[in-house]
C-alpha cells in the first residue's frame, strides 16, 4: 500500500515539474537570436538613430545595427531593398494605406533576420522560393524577441495600442548591455500632434518614439532627458541623416 502511494507521489511531482517547465516556456521570449561579432565601441559609447532613405531609419548601438522600414514607405520595394544599408536585424512595420506588398520585396536580403507582424502570408511563398530567403520572425501582441551580439543586447516586444485594442500598434526596442539600456518605441501607426502626450503616458518607460512617415520618420521625445532636437515641447521632428545620438540609461 505504501509503495503504491509512493509511486503516486512521484508521478504527481513529475507532472508538477513538467507543468512548471511549460509555464516558464510560455512566459519567456518567443524568439532568441545569437549573432556572431563583438562590440566595436566602448561600453559607454552613445548610440545613434538616423535617416537611411525614404521611410528608412537606422539604429546603431555598440556594434549592433537595426534597420526599420514601414511597408507604406517609398523605399519598400524589391528594387529599393537591394540598396538598403547593411544591418543585423530588420524591423518591418505594416502598412495602413493598402500599399503593403507582403514580404516579397524582402526576398533579396539573404538570411537577414526580419521581424514582421503576423499574419505574413502575402508574398511569403515567393520569398521562400529564392536561394537564401530571409529568416522571418512573425510577432503578435506581447510576443518578444531577445537578441545578443557580443556584449550588446536587444529586446523587442510587440505592444498593443490603447486599452481595448488587440492589434500590434508598435514595437518597444530596448538596447543596451548588462548595466544600462535605452528604450526606443517604433510605432506602426501615425500619431497626431494632439496624441503625442497620450503616447508618452501610455509608454512611461520609453525614452524616444519613432513615428512612421513615407519619406522621413518622425522622432518624438518621451522623456525630458531626450535631446530637444528629437522633438521639442512634445512635438515630433523629422529624422535627419545626421541623426540623433542617445546614451544608455541605468535602470
N, C-alpha and C positions, 0 to 999 in steps of 0.2 A: 504493500500500500504506500509506504513512504517513498519507495523508489519511483512509483508511478507519479506521485505528486512532484517529486524532484524533477522528473523529465518535463512535466508541465511547466514548472517554473523556468527551466532552461529555455523552453520554446517561447514562453512569454517574453523573457528578457531578450531573446534573439529578435523577436518581432518588434519590440520597442526600439532596439538598436537600429534595425532596418528603417523603421519609421522616422527616427531622428535623422538618419543619413539622407532620406528622401526629402525631409523638410529642409535640411540645410542646403540641398541642391536647388530647391525651389527659390530660396531667398538669396542665393549667390548670383553672380553675373551670368547673363545668358551666353556671353562670348568672352573668351580670354585669348589675347594675341601677344606673342613674344616675338619681338623684332631683333635682328642682329644689329650690332652697332653700339658705339659708345658716345657719350656726350662730348661735343667739341668745344664747349664753353664752360666757364667757371660755374660752380653751383649757385652763385649769386647773380649771374648774368641775367639781364632782362630779356623778356620775350617780345615779340612784335606781331601785330596783325596788320596786314596791308593789302591794298588792291592789287590783284594779279591779272586783271582782264575784266571785260564786261560781265558783271554778275559773279565774279570770282574773288574770293578772299583767301589769303594765305596766312596761316598762323604758325609761327616758329617759336620753339622753346627748347633751348639746350639740346640741340641735335635732333629734335623731333619736328616734323613738318606735316601740317594738316591743311588740306585744301577743301574749301567748301564752295558749292555751286548750287544755285537754285534752278530747278527744271524749267522755270519761266524765263531764265536769263538768256540773253542773246548768245552767250558763249556755250550754251548747252546744245551741241550738235556733234555728229561724228567727225566732221571736218575740223571744228574748233578744238575738240578734245585732243587731237594729235599735237596741238601747240600748247597745251596746258603745262605749267611748271611741274617739275618732279616733286612728288610728295610721298610720305609714308602711309597716309590714310586719306581717303576721300569721303566727304560727307555730302550727300545729295538731299536737298530739301524738296518736297513735292511741289508740283505746280498748282496754281489756284485759278489760272485763266484758260485752261484747256490746251496748253502748249506741250504738255508732257508727252514725250515720245517713248515712254517706258525707259528701260535701261539699255536699249540697243545702241545709243550713241556712245556708250562706255566700253564697247566691245574691243576697242584697240588699246586698252590700258594695261594689258598684260595681267599679271596676278596681283594687281594692286587691291588691298582691302577696301571695300566700298560699303559704307553704311547707307541704307535706304529705309524708307518707311514701308511696312507691309500694307497691302499686298504688292508684289512686284512682278506679277505675271506678264504684263505687257512688255514684249520685246525680250524677255528672258531667254526664250528658245534660240533666237538669233544670236544673242550674246554668247550662249554656250556653244554655238556652232564653230566659233573661231578656235584657233590652235591653243592659245593661252588666255582663257576668259578671266575676267576679274573675279575676286572672291567676295561674294555678296554676303552682307550681314543684315538681313531684314529685321527691323525692330518695331515692336508695338509699345503702347504706353507702359511705362515703368520698367521696360527692359533696360539692361545696362551692358556695356562692353568695357572690359579692362584691357589696357594695352601697356606694355613696358618695352622701352628701348634703352638699354644701359641702365642708368640710374633715374631716367626720366619716366614718369608715369602719367597715364591719361585714363580718366574715367568718363565715359559718355553715357548719359541717361536720357531716355526718351520721356518727355514730360507732357501731360495734358494741358489744356487751356484753363479757362475759368472754371470754378466749381460747377459740376454737372456735365462737363464736356468729357468725351471719351477718346477722341482722336488725338494723335500726336500733334502738339502745337509747336514744339521746338525741342532742341537738344541742349542739355547742360554739359559743357565740357569743362572738366576740372583737370588742369595740367600742372605738374609740379614734381617734387621729389619727396624724400622721406620727412622733410621738416616744414615745407611751405608749399602753397599751391595758389592758383589763380582760377577763377570761375568765370567762364565766358558762355553766355546763353546765345545760341544760334536759333533764331525764330524761323518757323516755317510759314508764318503768316505776317502780312504787313501790319504795322502798329501805327495808328494815327497819333498826332501830337498830343491830343487830349487823353490818350490811353497810356502815355509813357509813365505817368505817375502810378497808374494801376499796375503796370508791369513790374515796377520796382517793388511795390508792396507784395505782389504775388511771388516774387523771387527774392526774398530777403537775403539769401546767401550769395547771390550773383554779384559780380563786380562790374561787368560790362555786357551789353547786349549787341548782337549783330543782327540787323533787320534786313529783310530781303528787298532787292530792287533790281530791275532788269539790267541797269547799267553799272551803278556803283552802290554796293551795300551800304547801309547806314549804321553808324555807331551811336550807341546811347549809353551814357554813364549811369550806372545804377547805384553807385556808391560815391560819396563825396571825395574819396581818395583817388578816384579816377581823374585823369588829366582833363582840364577844361576843353581841350581840343577834341575830346571824344563826345562832345555834346554838352555845351554849357547850359545851365539853368534847366536841365531836364529835357533839352531839345536834341533830336538826332542830328548828327553831322555826317556828311558824305565821307566814306572811307577813301583815302588817297594812296598813291603809290608810295609816298614817304611813310605812310602808316602811323600806327600808334604803338608806342612802347609801353610795356607793363612789367611789373615785378611781382613775383610770387609773394604771398602773404602768409605769415604763420597763423595756423588755425588752432 
